[in-house]
C-alpha cells in the first residue's frame, strides 16, 4: 500500500480490483494471476517478515532503473535528478518563520 501511495487497505482493495492492476502486477512479478491477492492475505503474509530487507528496496529499484537506462530521458546536464518529498517529516506547533507553510489538523490545531 505504501509503495502505491494508497492511504488504506480499503483503498488498496478498490484499486486492486481493476484489470490494469492485475496486468501490471503480473508484468512486475512475472506471474499469471487472474485476480490480485486480497489485502488481508497480503497483510497475513507480510506480518511476520522483518522490515529491514524492505528498507533497501527504494535504492535497489532506483539502481535498476538507472542501470536499464529507463530514466535517461529525464537527465539534467547528464545527471539524474532526485526528488524527495519531505512532507510531514518536520513540523512545528507554532509558526517557525514567515516562510513556513501552515496546515489545519483535523482537531483545528494549526501546524
C-alpha positions in Angstrom: 0.0 0.0 0.0 2.8 2.4 0.9 4.6 1.8 -2.4 1.4 2.5 -4.3 0.7 5.7 -2.3 -2.6 4.3 -1.0 -3.8 5.5 2.3 -5.8 2.5 3.5 -6.3 -1.2 3.0 -9.8 -0.4 1.7 -8.4 1.8 -1.0 -6.0 -1.0 -1.9 -8.9 -3.3 -2.2 -10.7 -0.9 -4.6 -7.6 -0.2 -6.7 -6.5 -3.9 -7.0 -9.9 -4.9 -8.4 -9.1 -3.5 -11.8 -7.8 -5.4 -14.8 -5.0 -2.9 -15.3 -3.7 -3.5 -11.7 -3.7 -7.3 -12.2 -1.9 -6.9 -15.6 0.8 -4.6 -14.0 1.2 -7.0 -11.1 1.7 -9.9 -13.5 4.2 -8.0 -15.5 6.2 -6.9 -12.5 6.1 -10.3 -10.7 6.3 -12.5 -13.8 3.2 -14.3 -12.8 -0.1 -15.2 -14.4 -2.7 -14.3 -11.8 -6.3 -13.8 -12.7 -7.1 -11.7 -9.7 -4.9 -9.7 -7.3 -4.4 -11.1 -3.8 -6.8 -9.7 -1.1 -5.3 -7.1 1.2 -5.9 -9.4 4.2 -3.9 -12.2 2.5 -1.0 -9.8 1.9 -1.1 -8.5 5.5 -1.1 -12.1 6.8 1.8 -13.0 4.6 3.9 -9.8 5.3 3.2 -9.5 9.1 5.9 -11.9 10.3 8.6 -10.6 8.0 11.4 -8.3 9.2 11.2 -4.7 7.7 15.0 -4.5 7.2 15.1 -6.0 3.7 12.3 -3.7 2.6 14.3 -0.6 3.6 16.7 -1.3 0.8 14.0 -1.6 -1.8 13.8 2.1 -3.0 17.5 2.3 -3.5 17.6 -1.0 -5.4 14.7 0.0 -7.6 16.5 3.2 -8.4 19.7 1.4 -9.2 17.9 -1.0 -11.5 16.1 1.8 -13.4 19.4 3.7 -13.8 21.2 0.5 -15.0 18.5 -0.2 -17.5 18.6 3.4 -18.7 14.9 3.8 -18.0 15.5 7.3 -16.6 17.9 8.6 -19.2 15.4 10.9 -20.9 14.9 12.9 -17.7 18.6 13.6 -17.1 19.6 17.2 -16.5 23.1 18.2 -17.7 24.0 14.5 -17.7 22.9 13.8 -14.1 19.9 12.1 -12.6 17.6 14.3 -10.6 16.4 13.1 -7.2 13.1 14.4 -5.8 12.4 14.0 -2.1 9.0 14.5 -0.6 9.7 15.7 2.9 6.0 16.5 3.7 5.2 15.8 7.3 8.8 15.0 8.2 9.4 18.1 10.2 6.7 20.4 11.6 6.3 22.8 14.4 3.3 23.5 16.7 4.0 27.3 16.3 4.9 29.1 13.2 8.7 28.9 12.9 9.3 31.8 10.5 7.4 33.9 8.0 8.2 31.4 5.1 6.7 28.4 6.8 3.6 26.8 5.3 0.7 26.0 7.6 -1.8 23.2 7.8 -5.0 22.8 9.8 -5.1 19.5 11.7 -8.5 17.7 12.0 -8.7 18.9 15.6 -8.5 22.5 14.5 -4.9 23.0 15.5 -2.6 24.9 13.1 0.7 23.2 12.3 
